[in-house]
Amino acid sequence: MKNFYVTTPIYYVNDAPHIGHSYTTVLADILTRFHKILGYQTFFLTGTDEHGQKVQRAAAKREVTPQEHVDEYYHRFEDLWKKMGIGNDFFIRTTFPEHKAYVQECLQKLWDKGEIYSKEYEGWYSVGEERFFADDELDENKCDPISHRPVEWLKEKNYFFKMSAYQQKLIDHLNEHPDWIVPDYRRNEILGFLRQPLNDLCISRPKARLSWGIPLPFDTDYVTYVWFDALLNYVSASTAFHKTFADGTPIWPATYHLIGKDILTTHSVYWPTMLMALDIPLPKHILAHGWWLVNGGEKMSKSAGNVVNPMDYMEKYGNDAFRYFLAREMVVGQDANFTHDAFVRRINSDLANDLGNVLNRVHKLVLTNFEGKLPAAATAFDDAANEVMNLAKKVIEDIKQDLPQARLSQSIETIMTLVRSINRYFEVKAPWKLAKDPALKDELATVLFVAAEAVRLSLCLLWPVIPQKAEEGLAMMGTKFTSAEDLVWGVLKAGVAFGEGKPLFPRIEEEVKKQEQQPKPKQNKPLAAADVPAAMDLRVGQIKEVANHPDADSLYVLKVDAGEGELRTICSGLKASYQAAELQDKKILLFANLKPSALRGIMSAGMLFAGDLEAESHKCRLVAVPEDAKPGDRALFKGIAPSEPRELKVKDFEKISLSAKGGCVFCNADEGAAAIALEVNGKPVTCDVPDGNGVH
């Protein structure tokens, strides 16, 4: 059997659970459930990180022992996950005796191999981050660069792990496994970090300064650095506790470590080098997700008082609505903005209007016209019915293909296309009208049979995301979800008795208060023309849907796959140059970090590149990418490394010029300088327009 092992970070025990913790845990839970319904053996680990100086100080302040402190505080996480219906297989605590013994076993092994040594060390120490910083790492106020809290100068003997010895081996692994870190730009960050010499890692703290930790087995006057202790939980959870998959297969290595982007270095540098030294296989993937932001772009923090409490939303709107919003709203890897307005819109649109509406329609029509029993299809399937059935089969296959990439937001949107297709099918067939004419009862039976089976499949596919509500919806239709074998068309049989029902997701009817106007975020410094090519995020995209703009005759509204999980909406003035059919599935070049703007009421998230064909008639030819390019592949100007990501404006792009020469696209950033070729994976980006014509 195929196996799937997913981990969340172990959460710092002093923290109060917030939306960031909830998102990572919900993401792990949903991915686990998706793998379960596809027949995988699964193991899902979460837990709490319970050692370190901050715990010791918090306990002293409360006048309790550190163990008493963590025994009380870890429950906040465990209890919340139970309330959220999280189905983790194990909740590990780093104070478990089995984990502590495993950490000491690993330390002793490294000591015996000569991978750990002692030396005198002095530097700036941050209690908040529990680590040393060099002078050039401190912020402008001479505070630690992460929490921006004061640091203190310490000089002491400590023990160090020879992390630097594994720098090249780690670089080789990253190059040989390009999907080891997801998304790809996080991998690039780590490769950039590794271009500088890698220091050895301090893995101890003197007991005279910190007693609350796991003692070093070879020097009991020292305890283990909290990160070295914490990271080993991912292996100790199975090895030290003698856990295996149901068929006896070892659980390690992890399929996915799910982490926030702020702990990428510890998981992508410290952790793999530790494993290499211990001769333990590396995890298969590290997925670094973004942050939930508020107030138009602020990071949540306790000091700012802007942290979203998940319990407030779950108690008012239910676990499943909250789970759905988290999973659907954030494209894995990117930041997402949390607003109450967005929550209400998403739940009302997707769950109340689309899913709830079609389920209630099917349920009511079967109850009122066929005595509560699903009728058999009594007429031949027409084109409209076949369209629904074919889409259902395609959705199942798409989910299976997308799942290994953890494209969760996109997978949910794929399922919702099936839900919306059933509503469109109803609009075409109008079963409420068929029900009024006894002569059309056979046709009504066929429509309800097709719609009911499509709804059943939709609910089964949504079970990982909204487990409780999916089960309630299936019960309304007299069925349930039992195994991966149910993910085929034709499981629901004629004659099944429908159960009682009520709206799964009642529409949220409340006045959404207008957000107080927030101060504008600090603007980036203007770019010089020479800096623009490096700052542009140009990506291969593929057009998945083409529609006419409802309020602009010259515009198409495109749905573009840019390899991000969720399709982008792009408004593009291509009507004078292309028929809609010519654009379907066409690969294009997307300006991905261009500031979104509203075009006649529709937000457009980026622009496409095209070359001038006939300036007078506004006709153009889209830029072409290499045939083997995939959505999400970066287009780079030859010899120019991309700079730190930032949002650009049209006026930034206007500082440079792109043009065609010999069928290829070149950039002229500096007057008089040589033109720079635009490439994807080392192959030229082309445009079929006369030499010298501009590309816009």
C-alpha positions, 0 to 999 in steps of 0.5 A: 500500500502507499503510505502518507506521513504528515507532521505539523510543527510542534507548537510552543507550549506557552503560546495561545492557539491562534489562526496560524496554528489552526491553519497548519493543523487543518491543512495536515488533517485535510491532506491526511483525510484526502489520502485516506479516501484514496486508499493510503495508509496514513499517520498524522503527527502534531504536538507541543514543544515544552523545553527552553528558557522561556518555559523555565522563566514563565514557570518561575513567574507562576511559582510552579515547576516547569513540568507543572507549567507544561502539564497545564498549558499543553492542553490548550492545543490538544483540547482545541484540536479535539474541538476542531475534529482534528484526527491526528494519530499521535500528540507528542510532547517533548517532555515524554520520557521516550522522546527524551531518551531518543534525543540522548541516544542521538546525541551520544551517537553523534558524540561517539562519531566525532560530530560534536565538539566543545569550545569557548563561545561568545556572542549576543544572546537572545532569550526570546529566540534562545540563540546567539547572533553575530554583530552583523545579524542584529537589527538597526537597534542592536536587537535580535533580528527576529523578535527585535528584543534586546540581546545580552553578551554572553561568553561561555563554553558550549557544544557544537554540531559540525553542521558545516561539514554537510553544506555541500551534501545539502546543496547537492540534495536540493539540486537533485530533488527540486521539489524537496522544498515547496513552493520553489521560491522557498527552495531558492531562498535556502540555496541563496542562504547556502551560498555563504559559509555555513556555521556549526550549530551550538546544541547546548546550554549550560545548566547554570543558566538553563536547567529546563531541558534534556541533559547531554548524555556525555556532559550532564552540566549541559542541556540540549538546545531546544531546536535540536530537541524539538526537531527530533520529535518527527522521528522519535514519534514513531521510532521511540514509541514503536509505531508503524503503519497498519501493515507493519511498514516503518512510518519514517520518513515523513511525506510532508513537514508542514511549517510556516515560512518563518521556520524554514531555515531550521527545517531546511538546514539544521534538520537535514544536516542532523539527519545526514549525520545520524544516517537517517533518511531525509523527509520527502518534502518540506512545505512552507506555507504563508502567513495569515495577515490582517488589516490589509497586510499586517502580520498577526501578533499578540502585541498588536492585539490583532490575533484571530481566535479560531474558537470565536468563529467555530462557536458561531459558524461551526467547525466545518465552515471555518475549516473550509475557509482556511483551506480554500482561501489560502493558496499553499505557500502564499500569504492570505488576508483574513477579514470577516467580510471575506469569511462571510462571502466565501461561506455564503457563496460556496457553501450556502449558495452553491453546495447547500442550494443544490443539495436542498433542491435535489432533496426536496424534489425527491421528497415531494415527487417520488415519495422520498425515494430516488427514482431510476433514470427513465430516459436516455442521458442527453448532452447536459447529463453527459456533461455532468457525468464526464466532469465528475469523472474528470474531477476525481482524476484531477484530485488524484493528480493534484494531491501529491503536490498538496495543491489544496486550494485548487483541489477544493476549487476543482470539486466546487466546479462539479458542484456548480455544474449541477446547479447549471444542469438544473438551470438548463433542465428546470426540474421544478417545471418538469415536476408540474407536468405529469407527462414529463415525470420520466425526464424529471426522474432522470434529471434527479438521478444524475444530479443526486449522484453528482451531489453524492460524489461532491460530498464524498470529495469534500469530506476531508474538508467538511467531514461533519457536514458532508456526512450530514448531507450524505445522510439526507440522501440515504447514503454514506461514504465508506471507502475509496471505492465510493469515488466512482460514478454510479454508486447511488442506486435507484430506490434509496430512501432519502433521510430528513434534512435541513440546510447544511450551511444556512446563509449568514445574514448579518451586516458586515461592518465596514473596516476602518480605514487602515494606514497605508503600508510603507511603500517600497523605494522606487526602482531604478530601470536597471533593477526592474528586470530582476524584480519582475516575476514572470511566469509561464501560465496556461489559459484554462477558461475564456469568457467575455467580460460582462461590461467591456466589449474589448476584454476577455476574462481569463482563468489562468493556471500559473502553477500556484494552486488557485487559478488567477483571474486576468482581464485581457484586451485580446478580442481584436487578435484572438477568438476565444477558442484560440486561447483555450489551453494556450500557454502564455507569459504572465506578469505575476507580481504586477499590482492587481487592478479592477477592470470594469468591476473585475479584479485582474491579477496580472497581465499577459505579454504580447508583441505589437503586430499592427499598432493602428488596429491594436492587433498583437501576437501573444508571447510564446514560451518553450513547448516543454514549459509548465505552468509556474516555471519562471522566465528570467532575463539571461544572467540576471538573478531574481531579487527579493519579491515585491509588488510592481506597478505598470509605471515600473515596467514602463522604465524598461522596454521589451522588443522582438528581435529574430523572433525572440524577446529581449529587454533594453533596461539601460540605454546603450547597453546590450539587450538581454534575452528572456528565457524559460529553463534556458530556452528563449521566449519568442514572439512572432512579430516583426523585428523591433516591434515592442512587447507589452 
